[in-house]
Amino acid sequence: MKEEKCIVLDFLATGYPDSRHSEPVAQAIGASYFSLLELVVREGVSLRSEEEVYIGEGKRDKIKFIKGSLEFDDLTNFSRSTLDSMIEKIVVQNEKKIVEFFNKSRMVTPRMHQIQLLPGVGKKHLIDLLQERNKKPFDSFRDINDRVKMFPDVVKTISRRVRDELAGDEKYNLFVYKPKKREF
């Protein structure tokens, strides 16, 4: 699963302060799978926070190459401060995909449903959501909030879940793609 576009969280024009190499580096979050990435920027190019850049196959105008994935603990303080707003922005951009998650979610274990893994969502919300979903599939975030009584704000709930997954606090990843690390 490769990202096509990502949103810049922080741009370090001279690289990391404690690094021997002084190449321009950007920390970014993928616009499809919420991957945290470290990008090496082309010489003479300056990026700003919240800028969307192309990182897919083919010619990249602003990015030289993708250095690799980042862990949450590797983010700069500035990246962490902008992360929540960028996650919300990506969630809103991917509304169709996330509404599809609500329409197709299923059991994770015999006693736990994927919807129950969302922060602030309990058994009662799950029952109401499944009843409404059986009547008619959801169309939008607004549709979910209108039809399911007392359901927490969908954008904020999904954003909180994504942040928790990025921080590595969750056993099951619903939205963040993290490749398995090989153990030697």
Residue pairs with C-beta under 8 A, 6 or more apart in sequence:
1 32
1 33
1 177
2 56
2 57
3 30
3 31
3 32
3 33
3 35
3 37
3 55
3 56
4 31
4 32
4 54
4 55
4 56
5 30
5 31
5 32
5 52
5 53
5 54
5 55
5 56
6 28
6 29
6 30
6 31
6 35
6 37
6 39
6 52
6 53
6 55
7 28
7 29
7 31
7 50
7 51
7 52
7 53
7 86
7 89
7 90
8 26
8 27
8 28
8 47
8 48
8 49
8 50
8 51
8 52
8 53
9 26
9 27
9 28
9 29
9 49
9 75
9 76
9 78
9 79
9 82
9 83
9 86
10 26
10 27
10 49
10 75
10 76
10 78
10 79
10 82
11 24
11 25
11 26
11 41
11 46
11 47
11 48
11 49
12 24
12 25
12 26
12 27
12 76
13 24
13 46
14 22
14 24
15 21
15 22
15 23
15 24
15 25
16 25
23 40
23 41
24 40
24 41
24 42
24 43
24 45
25 38
25 39
25 40
25 41
25 67
26 38
26 39
26 41
26 47
26 53
26 63
27 36
27 37
27 38
27 39
27 70
27 75
27 76
27 79
28 36
28 37
28 38
28 39
28 53
28 55
29 35
29 36
29 37
29 83
29 86
29 87
29 90
30 36
30 37
31 52
31 90
31 93
31 94
32 94
33 175
33 176
33 177
34 87
34 90
34 162
34 165
34 166
34 175
34 176
34 177
35 69
35 176
35 177
35 178
36 69
36 70
36 71
36 72
36 74
36 75
36 166
37 55
37 66
37 67
37 68
37 69
37 70
38 66
38 67
38 68
38 69
38 70
38 74
39 53
39 55
39 63
39 64
39 65
39 66
39 67
40 63
40 64
40 65
40 66
40 67
41 47
41 62
41 63
41 64
42 61
42 62
42 63
42 64
43 64
45 61
45 62
47 53
47 62
49 78
49 82
50 82
50 85
50 86
50 89
53 60
53 62
53 63
54 60
54 61
54 62
54 63
55 63
55 66
69 178
69 179
71 168
72 166
72 167
72 168
75 83
83 163
83 166
84 159
84 163
87 159
87 162
87 163
88 155
88 156
88 159
91 98
91 155
91 158
91 159
91 162
92 155
95 140
95 141
98 141
98 154
98 158
98 175
99 138
99 139
99 140
99 141
99 143
99 144
101 114
101 174
101 175
102 115
102 129
102 133
102 138
102 144
102 154
103 133
103 137
103 138
105 113
105 114
105 115
106 113
106 114
107 113
107 114
108 114
108 117
108 172
113 126
113 130
114 172
114 174
115 121
115 125
115 126
115 129
115 130
116 122
116 123
116 126
117 161
117 170
117 172
117 174
118 157
118 158
118 161
118 174
119 152
119 157
119 160
119 161
119 164
120 152
120 157
120 160
121 151
121 152
121 157
125 148
125 150
125 151
125 152
128 148
128 149
128 151
129 144
129 148
129 151
132 138
132 147
132 148
138 144
138 147
141 154
141 155
144 151
144 154
145 151
145 153
145 154
158 175
161 170
161 174
161 175
162 175
162 176
164 170
165 173
165 174
165 175
165 176
165 178
166 176
